[in-house]
Amino acid sequence: MVADKRISSGGPWEDVIGYSRATVAGPMVHVSGTTATMNGELQHAGDAYSQTKAAFEIIAQALAEAGHSLNDIVRTRMFLANTSDMDAVGKAHGELFGSIKPAATMIAGLGFINPEMLVEIEVDSYRA
C-alpha cells in the first residue's frame, strides 16, 4: 500500500536519510522514531523523563496533522540508551497512556547518534 500522506518535521535528516516524520496509510498513522529534538536542539539533556514527554509532544503534533491524537495510539516502541532510565520513561508513558493502554515495547542499552539522547519513540495509531 502506498502512503496516503507523508508528514514532514522539516528536519534536515529527512531528505538525507529518506524518511518522513509520519505516514498515513488508510486508517493507520505510523510515526518514525522521535527524540526530544526541537528546532535542531536536543531538549532536556540528562533527563529521560522530560525527553520522553518532549518526544510525545512532537509525536502529538504529527498525529494532529494526520487527524489523529494520542488517544488513537495502538502501539508504542520506546528505545532507551540506559536501562537505568526505564522507570523515568515508564512514568512519562504511564501519565500519557494510563487509561489508553496501547501495546508497548521498551528496549534499553542502545547507542544513539547523539550521546545526549536518552530515548527515541515510535508509535502507530488507528482511527476507523
N, C-alpha and C positions, 0 to 999 in steps of 0.2 A: 504494500500500500504506500502510495506517495503521500507525504505530509500535506495536509490541507493548508497549513500556515506555518511559517517559521518566525520565531520571535527572537530578536537580537537584543543583547545587552549594550551593544555599542563598543564592547571591549576589543582591544587590538588583536587578541589571540583568536577571535572567531574566524577571521579571514586567513590567518597564518596556519591554523590547525584545521580549519574547515568544519566548524560546528555552529550550532545555534544554541542560545540560552534555553530555548524550549521549542518543541514541535507539537503541533496539533494534528492528530490523526483520528478523524471521526470524533467519537465522544471522549477520546483519551488525550491528555497532555503529558508529555514526557519532558521533565526539566533536567538539564545537564547538571553535572557536578558543580556545586555552587559554594564558594567560600565567602568569607566576610570582607571581600574586596569591593570597595565602593569608590568610583572615580579614580581607579588605578591605585588606590591606597588600601592596604590591609588595615582593618579596624580592630581594635581591642587586642593588641599584641599581648600574649601571655595569659589570656583569659578565654578559656574554651567555652564557658557558659555564654559569654557575651558574643563570641564569634558565632556560636550556634544560632543565637537569636537574630543576629545581623544577617546570616545566610538565609534564614527563613523569611526575613523581610524582603530580601531580593527575590526569593522564590515566590512570595506572595505577589509581588509586582508583576512577574512574568505570568503567573496564573491569571491575574486580573486582566492582563492584556488579551488572554485567551478566553475570557469569560468564565473562568473558574475561580475558586477560592481555596483557602486552606481546608475548608470543610469537605472539599471534593477529593482530597488526597486519599488514595487507597494503599500506597506503599511508600515507605521512606527507606533510604540507604544512607547510613552515616559512616563516614570513613574518618578515623582518628589517627593522629600522629602518635599519641601516647595512650597506653592502656589506662594510665592514672587519671585521664580526663573523662572516663566513662560515666562517672556519677554526675559530673557537671553537664555533660552533653545530654545525658538521660533526663536530668532535671528540666532542662530547657525544652526538650522534646515533650516530656510529660505535661508541662504547663500549657503547651500549644495543643496537644493531641489527647489529653486525658479522657475526654468524652468521645473523641472520634475513633481512636484506637486503630490506626492503619496497620497493615502488616509492616514490620520494621526489621531492618538488619543493621547491626553495628559491628564494624571490623576495626581493629586497632593495630598499631605498630607499623604504620605506613610512613613513608617519606614523601613530602610534597615539594613542588617546585620551589616554593618559598618556605624556608625552615621555620618561619614565624607562624605559618598557617597550622592551626591545630585541628581543624575539622573541615570536611567537604561533604556536602549533602546532595543527593539526587532524590527526586520524587516523581511519582506517577499519579495523575489524578483522573477521575472518571466522572462524567456528568451525562446522564441519559437524555 
